Amino acid sequence: MARIVMKFGGTSMAGTERIRNVASRVKTAVEAGHEVAVVVSAMAGETDRLVGFCREAAPLATPAEYDVVVAAGEQVTAGLLAITLQAMGVRARSWLGWQLPIRTSDAHGTARIEGIDTTAVLASMAAGEVAVVPGFQGMTAGGRVTTLGRGGSDTSAVALAAALGAERCDIYTDVDGVYTTDPRIVPRAQKLSRITYEEMLELASVGAKVLQTRSVELAMKEKVRVQVLSSFSAAPGTLVVDESEDDVEQQLIAGVAYDKSEAKVTLVGVPDRPGVVAAIFGPLADANVNVDMIVQNIAKDEGKTDVTFTVPRAQLPLSLDVLDRAHADIGHAALLSDAAVAKISVVGVGMRSHAGVAATMFRALATRGINIQAITTSEIKVSVLIAEEYVELAVRVLHTAYGLDGAEPPAPDTISGTALETA
């Protein structure tokens, strides 16, 4: 017998028939002898509907009251699942965020979990009762309802699993695991049986949407084993585990991810002097703009340089406005931007012990005439910025170049146009 947390997303909870399907899965786990806690999201589309009501009521709703409204979706599904389980003969009850309680910071809309008091829930589960918990929400020290931000139910589930000392946290979604890339672009993408926390965190941060980044960070910190499964299939999922549990020597690259939500900004003719970089990125930080890739050219003879970086596409207008207002301090000759770009990344813990990973990427893209506009790396990731029109081609080319189609990868020094023709 094990203690497990099962989390079901909005698609899984979209209507009474799907809730019955979820209840059947929970009942199966209970009948197998497990102690079960379930974390649920609001029905698909419900949070957007509630957000719309808030905006209709007031363009700038009070954050605390906004959270009261948007947290209601999860309360509904928690109650409905408990009712459905009871109708199936399974002992169950719902526990709202303030009843556990789930303590959070007071940053309404983006709160962080600070602690969960599981005393009452553990006693209930030990007595054979399924605990149904709404995700995405908690409460401040002052007793006000808070929400954790979009995708916060994943974080709720991992945090609850850690607090309960659960053996595993099963995240049920509309996909049946983590793939080497987007199967909609590469039908030959392979489902991974295991992936490390670090790889999953990098993939989530560079565009993969399977798990929320904060939930992976928390799982890695608390060593919670996470399994990604489909609510609509009995197929085995993907385990997200510590590197010590994974045979990393056999897996050079875990996956190829892409992100089409970035924009490129270039400051031309920036004076090459101490403090100018701070003059660029200081105001952007003050405006809460998240800067990603940064490239600075070697200074030209006249003491001028160019600085290029990326920002979230949604923040491009704000970024340009901030830089225009900081022109006197920066002294740039021109400000250019391009929203038609995308970031392509390859991720794998095997990079730590294998050379030539970046060279393989660059050569594969060059073979297809795809120009690289910027590059960033980490210990287990290489990301490049390219024109958005080449995203699908780049993903297919790289998936083949690293042997992720199921065949052995070509040696880094033998990649050719012929080898990539099957992409």
Salt bridges, closest charged atoms under 4 A:
GLU17 OE1 - ARG20 NH1 2.83
GLU35 OE1 - ARG3 NE 2.98
GLU46 OE2 - ARG49 NH2 2.77
ASP48 OD1 - ARG150 NH2 2.57
GLU65 OE2 - ARG144 NH2 2.93
ASP67 OD2 - HIS108 ND1 2.99
ASP154 OD1 - LYS7 NZ 2.94
ASP170 OD1 - ARG168 NE 2.60
ASP176 OD2 - LYS191 NZ 3.49
ASP182 OD2 - ARG184 NH2 2.82
GLU198 OE2 - ARG352 NH2 2.70
GLU202 OE1 - LYS381 NZ 3.69
ASP242 OD1 - LYS223 NZ 3.93
GLU243 OE1 - ARG352 NH1 2.68
GLU245 OE1 - ARG194 NH1 3.81
GLU245 OE1 - ARG225 NE 3.21
GLU262 OE2 - LYS343 NZ 3.12
ASP292 OD2 - LYS343 NZ 2.52
ASP321 OD2 - ARG325 NE 3.04
GLU379 OE2 - ARG352 NE 3.29
GLU388 OE1 - ARG313 NH2 3.76
GLU392 OE1 - ARG396 NH1 3.80
ASP405 OD2 - ARG188 NH2 3.83
ASP405 OD1 - HIS399 ND1 2.37
